[in-house]
């Protein structure tokens, strides 16, 4: 029965997809809980995977059990979440570092300097900075918005940090 549901769901049958989710929801949640050890995070991971499964269902080729494939999806999503949290901490540290380096300015002047400096960057770096620093998107989320890879966003953030340091140094030399 499950193979039939999978094939129907892959062809866009919403009812089959819903039934497939119902059959596998407990398994997805259980795995998410084991990885996260938090009910709240397990619920978030489960919901996120259910949403992603709409697009990913067509990628299932039947080379393994469907449950094995789901385990891999949950694990990958959990790993992405960990990377995202780490990237978020790094982003906050970079943002804080840039602001702390401008201690002589009050907060309003710091923000003005930061935004003025960001506007001097290449437009793609500026857009990336706004999504990640100002909007608080994870690298993965920004990658989706900008239609690129998460590693590209990480590289861009590194470039942004270096550019901001150079601009700060130039500002202090004046």
KETORGU-522168 format. One line per 8 residues: number of its first residue (from 1); their letters; for each residue y, z, x of N, C-alpha, C, CB. Coordinates in Angstrom, 3 decimals. Glycine has a CB too. Layout:
NUM = a = Y:Z:X:Y:Z:X:Y:Z:X:Y:Z:X  ...
This chain:
1 = xxxxxxxx = -1.202:0.000:0.821:0.000:0.000:0.000:1.262:0.000:0.861:0.001:1.207:-0.932  1.230:0.763:1.939:2.411:0.873:2.796:2.753:-0.461:3.454:2.188:1.938:3.867  1.731:-1.227:3.872:1.977:-2.538:4.490:2.676:-3.473:3.514:0.658:-3.169:4.969  2.276:-3.425:2.262:2.894:-4.267:1.231:4.355:-3.855:1.048:2.119:-4.155:-0.121  4.610:-2.553:1.005:5.984:-2.054:0.869:6.843:-2.490:2.049:5.991:-0.522:0.752  6.290:-2.404:3.230:7.030:-2.788:4.441:7.426:-4.254:4.366:6.185:-2.525:5.712  6.463:-5.110:4.037:6.742:-6.545:3.966:7.789:-6.851:2.895:5.451:-7.325:3.679  7.671:-6.187:1.739:8.653:-6.403:0.667:10.031:-5.911:1.104:8.214:-5.681:-0.632
9 = xxxxxxxx = 10.060:-4.745:1.731:11.335:-4.176:2.191:11.976:-5.082:3.237:11.122:-2.757:2.773  11.169:-5.658:4.111:11.687:-6.560:5.130:12.298:-7.823:4.516:10.576:-6.938:6.102  11.824:-8.179:3.317:12.351:-9.361:2.626:13.544:-9.021:1.729:11.251:-10.012:1.791  13.974:-7.742:1.778:15.163:-7.350:1.035:14.902:-6.715:-0.317:16.015:-8.522:0.845  13.661:-6.383:-0.620:13.329:-5.735:-1.892:13.799:-4.281:-1.841:11.789:-5.814:-2.183  14.874:-3.984:-2.555:15.471:-2.654:-2.538:14.561:-1.566:-3.059:16.717:-2.660:-3.330  13.798:-1.874:-4.106:12.892:-0.861:-4.676:11.766:-0.537:-3.701:12.303:-1.351:-6.020  11.263:-1.554:-3.035:10.211:-1.323:-2.037:10.765:-0.494:-0.880:9.640:-2.672:-1.513
17 = xxxxxxxx = 11.995:-0.812:-0.460:12.617:-0.055:0.631:12.793:1.403:0.223:13.983:-0.673:1.021  13.265:1.621:-0.996:13.466:2.987:-1.492:12.144:3.742:-1.527:14.106:2.968:-2.895  11.083:3.097:-2.004:9.766:3.738:-2.072:9.262:4.044:-0.652:8.747:2.826:-2.833  9.478:3.123:0.274:9.076:3.326:1.664:9.804:4.527:2.261:9.355:2.064:2.497  11.095:4.633:1.955:11.873:5.785:2.431:11.333:7.084:1.833:13.369:5.616:2.073  11.040:7.052:0.549:10.509:8.262:-0.099:9.202:8.693:0.548:10.295:8.021:-1.605  8.357:7.728:0.852:7.065:8.046:1.471:7.215:8.606:2.881:6.191:6.809:1.510  8.270:8.224:3.585:8.410:8.589:4.999:9.548:9.566:5.283:8.619:7.354:5.811
25 = xxxxxxxx = 10.272:9.968:4.264:11.436:10.830:4.473:11.048:12.155:5.133:12.136:11.098:3.143  9.976:12.767:4.659:9.552:14.062:5.217:9.185:13.921:6.691:8.351:14.629:4.425  8.511:12.844:7.041:8.138:12.605:8.432:9.384:12.433:9.293:7.234:11.366:8.546  10.339:11.648:8.823:11.580:11.420:9.567:12.322:12.743:9.755:12.481:10.390:8.832  12.447:13.511:8.682:13.156:14.791:8.755:12.446:15.749:9.714:13.268:15.427:7.352  11.112:15.816:9.599:10.336:16.728:10.453:10.561:16.400:11.935:8.822:16.639:10.108  10.518:15.129:12.276:10.740:14.735:13.664:12.179:15.038:14.090:10.433:13.238:13.852  13.129:14.736:13.236:14.534:15.007:13.552:14.741:16.506:13.766:15.461:14.489:12.421
33 = xxxxxxxx = 14.078:17.328:12.959:14.211:18.779:13.094:13.580:19.261:14.403:13.558:19.493:11.893  12.451:18.691:14.744:11.790:19.107:15.992:12.650:18.797:17.207:10.430:18.416:16.133  13.301:17.646:17.185:14.153:17.283:18.314:15.428:18.118:18.341:14.502:15.801:18.257  16.028:18.315:17.189:17.341:18.962:17.150:17.274:20.475:17.026:18.138:18.414:16.011  16.212:21.002:16.437:16.051:22.438:16.179:17.187:23.007:15.337:15.965:23.196:17.491  17.810:22.171:14.560:18.894:22.602:13.696:18.762:21.875:12.367:20.281:22.336:14.350  18.763:22.620:11.289:18.625:22.011:9.970:19.768:21.024:9.710:18.596:23.098:8.877  20.985:21.442:10.031:22.151:20.591:9.788:22.070:19.292:10.585:23.437:21.341:10.141
41 = xxxxxxxx = 21.745:19.403:11.867:21.658:18.200:12.694:20.467:17.341:12.279:21.549:18.576:14.179  19.362:17.974:11.895:18.199:17.213:11.431:18.551:16.424:10.169:17.001:18.159:11.159  19.300:17.039:9.272:19.728:16.335:8.059:20.638:15.154:8.411:20.459:17.305:7.102  21.562:15.362:9.357:22.453:14.279:9.781:21.674:13.149:10.428:23.509:14.802:10.751  20.752:13.490:11.324:19.935:12.479:11.988:19.101:11.702:10.970:19.021:13.132:13.038  18.522:12.420:10.029:17.689:11.785:9.010:18.513:10.816:8.168:17.035:12.847:8.112  19.675:11.268:7.729:20.533:10.386:6.929:20.974:9.169:7.735:21.763:11.151:6.421  21.339:9.386:8.984:21.777:8.281:9.834:20.642:7.281:10.038:22.277:8.808:11.193
49 = xxxxxxxx = 19.429:7.784:10.264:18.293:6.888:10.453:17.999:6.114:9.172:17.052:7.678:10.895  18.088:6.766:8.037:17.849:6.078:6.764:18.839:4.930:6.584:17.958:7.067:5.582  20.086:5.160:6.955:21.095:4.101:6.859:20.800:2.966:7.840:22.496:4.673:7.123  20.426:3.329:9.069:20.141:2.314:10.080:18.865:1.542:9.759:20.025:2.960:11.456  17.951:2.194:9.070:16.671:1.576:8.748:16.852:0.340:7.871:15.761:2.582:8.052  17.919:0.295:7.100:18.201:-0.875:6.266:18.227:-2.133:7.141:19.554:-0.702:5.508  18.890:-2.057:8.286:18.967:-3.201:9.196:17.758:-3.295:10.121:20.231:-3.117:10.023  17.214:-2.149:10.486:16.151:-2.133:11.494:14.772:-2.473:10.932:16.099:-0.782:12.147
57 = xxxxxxxx = 14.582:-2.382:9.623:13.258:-2.602:9.031:12.698:-3.972:9.408:13.329:-2.470:7.506  13.574:-4.946:9.559:13.112:-6.298:9.904:12.592:-6.367:11.340:14.249:-7.310:9.716  12.918:-5.375:12.155:12.465:-5.351:13.549:11.029:-4.837:13.688:13.401:-4.486:14.381  10.506:-4.215:12.629:9.138:-3.703:12.696:8.179:-4.889:12.655:8.844:-2.701:11.525  7.363:-5.017:13.700:6.454:-6.166:13.834:5.004:-5.822:13.501:6.526:-6.715:15.242  4.726:-4.564:13.238:3.368:-4.182:12.892:2.444:-4.040:14.083:2.803:-5.171:11.958  2.999:-3.983:15.283:2.183:-3.853:16.488:1.695:-2.416:16.692:2.977:-4.310:17.709  2.281:-1.504:15.962:1.859:-0.101:15.981:1.905:0.396:14.539:2.780:0.782:16.932
65 = xxxxxxxx = 1.492:1.619:14.352:1.610:2.198:13.013:3.093:2.323:12.671:0.893:3.592:12.929  3.401:2.242:11.402:4.782:2.373:10.946:5.323:3.749:11.340:4.879:2.164:9.408  4.486:4.774:11.226:4.923:6.132:11.587:5.265:6.234:13.072:3.834:7.155:11.234  4.497:5.547:13.911:4.779:5.547:15.354:6.135:4.894:15.614:3.657:4.803:16.140  6.369:3.788:14.930:7.644:3.073:15.058:8.800:3.975:14.602:7.621:1.754:14.226  8.583:4.714:13.502:9.608:5.647:13.021:9.874:6.751:14.041:9.183:6.264:11.682  8.804:7.264:14.672:8.986:8.274:15.712:9.909:7.752:16.808:7.629:8.686:16.307  9.663:6.509:17.221:10.502:5.911:18.264:11.958:5.814:17.816:9.977:4.520:18.639
73 = xxxxxxxx = 12.168:5.427:16.561:13.540:5.322:16.050:14.230:6.687:16.041:13.540:4.722:14.631  13.501:7.704:15.594:14.076:9.052:15.551:14.407:9.520:16.963:13.103:10.047:14.866  13.484:9.308:17.890:13.706:9.723:19.272:14.913:8.987:19.866:12.444:9.462:20.122  14.980:7.684:19.658:16.119:6.919:20.190:17.434:7.367:19.574:15.918:5.426:19.940  17.422:7.630:18.289:18.633:8.104:17.623:19.041:9.469:18.175:18.418:8.183:16.096  18.064:10.339:18.381:18.347:11.656:18.955:18.921:11.520:20.361:17.072:12.519:18.983  18.324:10.647:21.165:18.836:10.420:22.531:20.264:9.890:22.492:17.929:9.430:23.297  20.511:8.954:21.570:21.868:8.417:21.427:22.841:9.526:21.040:21.899:7.288:20.373
81 = xxxxxxxx = 22.393:10.420:20.181:23.236:11.539:19.742:23.576:12.434:20.925:22.531:12.358:18.635  22.582:12.728:21.755:22.796:13.565:22.936:23.786:12.881:23.876:21.454:13.846:23.667  23.590:11.575:24.120:24.523:10.828:24.972:25.924:10.859:24.384:24.054:9.370:25.147  25.994:10.706:23.081:27.286:10.697:22.403:27.983:12.051:22.542:27.108:10.340:20.921  27.206:13.126:22.378:27.781:14.463:22.526:28.254:14.683:23.954:26.757:15.541:22.132  27.462:14.206:24.916:27.849:14.333:26.322:29.112:13.516:26.574:26.698:13.869:27.263  29.137:12.297:26.044:30.312:11.437:26.204:31.531:12.065:25.547:30.050:10.045:25.609  31.308:12.708:24.413:32.407:13.370:23.713:32.980:14.503:24.558:31.933:13.908:22.353
89 = xxxxxxxx = 32.084:15.276:25.192:32.550:16.358:26.071:33.323:15.784:27.255:31.357:17.207:26.574  32.802:14.707:27.825:33.486:14.067:28.955:34.836:13.534:28.498:32.623:12.920:29.552  34.871:12.907:27.323:36.115:12.364:26.781:37.143:13.478:26.609:35.860:11.654:25.435  36.712:14.594:26.070:37.619:15.721:25.886:38.123:16.250:27.224:36.927:16.836:25.110  37.221:16.297:28.215:37.620:16.770:29.543:38.645:15.827:30.165:36.392:16.900:30.462  38.420:14.517:30.033:39.350:13.535:30.595:40.697:13.659:29.893:38.790:12.089:30.456  40.659:13.733:28.591:41.886:13.847:27.804:42.639:15.116:28.196:41.568:13.851:26.288  41.902:16.231:28.281:42.520:17.500:28.680:43.073:17.423:30.098:41.505:18.644:28.578
97 = xxxxxxxx = 42.307:16.794:30.982:42.735:16.669:32.383:44.043:15.892:32.475:41.644:15.973:33.227  44.119:14.798:31.751:45.341:13.983:31.774:46.512:14.799:31.243:45.160:12.685:30.937  46.278:15.514:30.161:47.362:16.314:29.590:47.756:17.478:30.509:46.949:16.851:28.219  46.780:18.101:31.136:47.082:19.223:32.029:47.859:18.770:33.254:45.796:19.917:32.462  47.597:17.538:33.684:48.307:17.021:34.843:49.779:16.801:34.528:47.670:15.722:35.321  50.120:16.841:33.307:51.507:16.656:32.892:52.096:17.990:32.404:51.603:15.577:31.779  51.722:19.089:33.057:52.132:20.428:32.628:53.641:20.597:32.505:51.602:21.446:33.587  54.385:19.859:33.293:55.825:20.030:33.286:56.461:19.503:31.993:56.430:19.330:34.487
105 = xxxxxxxx = 55.715:18.745:31.248:56.244:18.209:29.987:55.746:19.056:28.817:55.825:16.720:29.797  56.534:19.127:27.783:56.026:19.818:26.607:55.032:18.888:25.902:57.196:20.240:25.644  54.329:19.396:24.924:53.253:18.651:24.269:53.742:17.327:23.686:52.628:19.495:23.169  54.897:17.325:23.088:55.432:16.095:22.497:55.676:15.048:23.591:56.749:16.388:21.723  56.241:15.481:24.694:56.475:14.566:25.812:55.156:14.095:26.419:57.338:15.242:26.887  54.169:14.983:26.461:52.856:14.610:26.991:52.243:13.489:26.153:51.914:15.833:27.021  52.267:13.680:24.848:51.700:12.662:23.962:52.476:11.352:24.088:51.710:13.151:22.497  53.788:11.446:24.144:54.615:10.238:24.294:54.265:9.530:25.601:56.131:10.596:24.260
113 = xxxxxxxx = 54.144:10.298:26.695:53.788:9.701:27.980:52.417:9.034:27.892:53.796:10.768:29.095  51.450:9.735:27.288:50.089:9.207:27.186:50.087:7.900:26.404:49.155:10.234:26.516  50.720:7.870:25.250:50.724:6.654:24.435:51.492:5.522:25.126:51.340:6.942:23.057  52.590:5.839:25.772:53.336:4.815:26.514:52.472:4.259:27.651:54.665:5.402:27.079  51.765:5.139:28.322:50.900:4.716:29.423:49.749:3.867:28.908:50.359:5.933:30.183  49.172:4.271:27.794:48.066:3.500:27.228:48.518:2.094:26.833:47.480:4.226:26.012  49.744:1.981:26.347:50.255:0.669:25.940:50.428:-0.275:27.124:51.582:0.826:25.217  50.481:0.259:28.337:50.614:-0.568:29.541:49.273:-1.173:29.959:51.191:0.263:30.693
121 = xxxxxxxx = 48.196:-0.689:29.365:46.864:-1.162:29.731:46.570:-2.521:29.103:45.803:-0.146:29.306  45.556:-3.158:29.625:45.011:-4.368:29.022:44.747:-4.062:27.544:43.696:-4.844:29.761  45.039:-4.987:26.625:44.864:-4.715:25.189:43.478:-4.201:24.807:45.143:-5.959:24.412  42.425:-4.702:25.434:41.080:-4.256:25.084:40.868:-2.806:25.507:40.026:-5.162:25.738  41.458:-2.415:26.650:41.365:-1.015:27.089:42.200:-0.125:26.172:41.837:-0.864:28.562  43.359:-0.619:25.772:44.223:0.126:24.861:43.493:0.382:23.536:45.548:-0.645:24.614  42.860:-0.648:22.987:42.130:-0.494:21.722:40.976:0.488:21.883:41.600:-1.856:21.231  40.277:0.379:23.002:39.165:1.298:23.275:39.677:2.739:23.355:38.443:0.907:24.595
129 = xxxxxxxx = 40.782:2.937:24.072:41.357:4.285:24.213:41.752:4.854:22.865:42.575:4.260:25.141  42.349:4.046:22.019:42.753:4.539:20.705:41.544:4.955:19.877:43.555:3.472:19.960  40.493:4.148:19.912:39.301:4.489:19.135:38.633:5.758:19.647:38.309:3.339:19.166  38.507:5.869:20.976:37.771:6.994:21.552:38.636:8.250:21.672:37.228:6.613:22.919  39.842:8.109:22.243:40.674:9.296:22.482:41.430:9.735:21.223:41.670:9.017:23.610  42.095:8.798:20.577:42.932:9.177:19.439:42.120:9.388:18.168:43.987:8.119:19.198  41.145:8.486:17.919:40.364:8.589:16.689:39.125:9.457:16.835:39.960:7.223:16.232  38.748:9.741:18.076:37.604:10.621:18.310:36.245:9.981:18.074:37.723:11.810:17.446
137 = xxxxxxxx = 36.165:8.652:18.109:34.873:7.997:17.929:34.018:8.197:19.177:35.057:6.489:17.629  32.737:8.287:18.971:31.816:8.339:20.108:31.785:6.961:20.757:30.376:8.787:19.662  31.213:6.896:21.935:31.101:5.602:22.601:30.254:4.650:21.760:30.492:5.766:24.010  29.200:5.191:21.143:28.330:4.361:20.302:29.102:3.829:19.091:27.094:5.170:19.836  29.884:4.692:18.459:30.661:4.266:17.300:31.707:3.233:17.690:31.331:5.466:16.639  32.384:3.464:18.790:33.392:2.514:19.262:32.744:1.180:19.606:34.139:3.076:20.487  31.540:1.226:20.169:30.827:-0.007:20.508:30.529:-0.820:19.248:29.518:0.314:21.258  30.163:-0.136:18.171:29.918:-0.840:16.911:31.202:-1.489:16.400:29.351:0.127:15.853
145 = xxxxxxxx = 32.279:-0.754:16.437:33.553:-1.273:15.959:33.998:-2.472:16.785:34.619:-0.182:15.996  33.814:-2.379:18.092:34.318:-3.419:19.000:33.280:-4.491:19.312:34.788:-2.791:20.290  32.100:-4.378:18.686:31.040:-5.372:18.845:30.685:-5.594:20.317:31.461:-6.692:18.208  30.372:-4.468:20.988:29.935:-4.531:22.381:28.915:-3.416:22.588:31.151:-4.395:23.381  28.467:-3.234:23.807:27.476:-2.196:24.080:28.162:-0.852:24.348:26.593:-2.597:25.280  27.395:0.196:24.181:27.901:1.538:24.459:28.270:1.664:25.940:26.852:2.609:24.068  27.492:1.034:26.818:27.795:1.111:28.246:29.121:0.411:28.568:26.654:0.488:29.066  29.458:-0.622:27.806:30.748:-1.291:27.998:31.882:-0.327:27.655:30.843:-2.577:27.125
153 = xxxxxxxx = 31.713:0.419:26.584:32.734:1.406:26.189:32.852:2.469:27.279:32.378:2.067:24.812  31.723:2.920:27.812:31.751:3.931:28.877:32.484:3.394:30.108:30.313:4.360:29.257  32.203:2.142:30.472:32.880:1.528:31.617:34.382:1.442:31.340:32.295:0.115:31.912  34.739:1.023:30.136:36.162:0.921:29.791:36.847:2.279:29.876:36.332:0.336:28.382  36.180:3.331:29.428:36.772:4.668:29.478:36.983:5.103:30.930:35.876:5.688:28.736  36.062:4.728:31.797:36.236:5.020:33.222:37.477:4.287:33.749:34.966:4.606:34.032  37.613:3.026:33.384:38.772:2.231:33.811:40.073:2.826:33.270:38.625:0.769:33.340  40.037:3.301:32.040:41.219:3.914:31.414:41.615:5.167:32.193:40.941:4.266:29.916
161 = xxxxxxxx = 40.624:5.990:32.525:40.908:7.212:33.285:41.561:6.877:34.618:39.619:8.019:33.517  41.001:5.896:35.313:41.556:5.510:36.614:42.979:4.976:36.458:40.661:4.449:37.290  43.210:4.171:35.442:44.547:3.611:35.211:45.546:4.715:34.883:44.511:2.574:34.071  45.137:5.681:34.087:46.033:6.781:33.727:46.377:7.632:34.956:45.390:7.660:32.633  45.407:7.822:35.819:45.672:8.581:37.052:46.681:7.829:37.909:44.357:8.825:37.850  46.501:6.507:38.040:47.460:5.704:38.813:48.857:5.765:38.191:46.986:4.238:38.901  48.924:5.651:36.877:50.221:5.699:36.198:50.878:7.067:36.353:50.056:5.365:34.712  50.081:8.112:36.333:50.621:9.468:36.530:51.203:9.601:37.921:49.530:10.537:36.308
169 = xxxxxx = 50.443:9.085:38.907:50.926:9.157:40.288:52.216:8.378:40.453:49.869:8.627:41.255  52.298:7.207:39.852:53.530:6.401:39.921:54.679:7.137:39.255:53.326:5.022:39.254  54.391:7.782:38.157:55.419:8.527:37.413:55.971:9.676:38.263:54.838:9.078:36.082  55.106:10.367:38.991:55.532:11.489:39.827:56.265:11.047:41.088:54.337:12.322:40.208  56.000:9.824:41.534:56.680:9.304:42.733:58.132:8.939:42.445:55.939:8.077:43.273  58.452:8.758:41.194:59.832:8.366:40.845:60.805:9.459:40.992:59.901:7.869:39.465
